[in-house]
Amino acid sequence: MGQYANVTSRKLYQFLKWLGNHKKVDVIIAGKHPIKITCQNNNESYPLPMSHAMMNKNIVKHFMEWLVKNEICTQQEFDERI
């Protein structure tokens, strides 16, 4: 998938739930606003703004790149779940 589209927050919440259960990350949900995803391998974190019903395609793309860079999941796994 070359270009990512806007994604609903509901779909992203489902992905984050799967990610927290199956991969080596800590997902900290604090209300509806920023969610902090922390990689257990190197302690890097990624804040994910969740205050809107739709997530911008650029945020989705950068989040996918961060996941791949930190070897949390592959681009193919991300594309299948999102």
C-alpha angles and dihedrals in degrees: 000000000000100000124034121217128216110285128209117246089235092060091047091050089054090050092049091050090053091045093052092049100044108028137053099264137107114227113200113192113192107179119299097314129075116358116201119216113192124192111225093208099062105003093241114149135204122203112215117196110220103171096112131065091235126047116219115249091235092056090049091050094048091047090052091049091051091051092050093044092053091044093239095131138345126255089248092056090048093050092049093051098042 
